[in-house]
Amino acid sequence: LMAAGLLRLGRIKGVERPAIVSIYPLIGQEQAFSLLVDAGANAECKASNLLGFAHMGSIYMKSAFGVASPTVGLINIGEEETKGTAQLKETYQLLKQSGLNFIGNVEGRDIPGGAADVLVCDGFTGNVVLKLTEGMAWTILKAIKKRFTEDMMAKLGAAILSGKIRDLKKEFDYSTYGGAPILGIRGLVFKMHGSSTADAVKNSVIKAALVASGDLIGQIQQAMEAYAGGEEGIGPDEE
């Protein structure tokens, strides 16, 4: 999908690599979700790629969800500035100087608690985080269902709590947010699951219309040019 988007629409001026931005639901938190970028498009990244992801994710959070100054966190194995690989240490320094609302490193255990509005990582890490969370969510829901059908008292408890259980399932429901945009392409491209519901498609269209009216592409280009020195992106007819 990303390759087709690049061939057909081209890449935004100044963008090194496009990235998939996925919603990461936060259960039981005041903040409804974080954005995870990259969620699977780029398995290996340079520090400058991750900086670009942070800019694009921050702009999308502002444009699509109205968050005035999104916090940005770098997924790492520790909070300290000296933690992680050479690539992550370099990224940390770039983010410190980026002008973004960078709050530092975010450990895996802090992701579900809403440690940052925008979570930055390479696509390999992002995809693992996303799929692990999806698997854990459905495992927990299955365990709850099993416990609530074990005997008559459990079934009675389930009937009493049925409204709360439905609310919990809704918090895990991806269709509320629709598809995942691929940012960095010179046009709006949304990646959707093969089993997406009508609600998911509807919400993707609504979100696309919202960010189009706010000139998301222009905002990303302006931000990318500011730190990339105006380097031209690859257009549909370029190598």
Secondary structure, DSSP 8 states (H G I E B T S, - for coil): -HHHHHHHH-B-TT-SS-EEEEEEE-TT-SS-EEEEE-SSS-SS--HHHHHHHHHHHHHHHHHHH--SS-EEEEE-S-SSTT-S-HHHHHHHHHHHTSSSEEEEEE-GGGGGGT--SEEE--HHHHHHHHHHHHHHHHHHHHHHHHHTTSSHHHHHHHHHTHHHHHHHHHHH-GGGT--EEEETBSS--EE--TT--HHHHHHHHHHHHHHHHTTHHHHHHHHHHHHHTT-----TT--
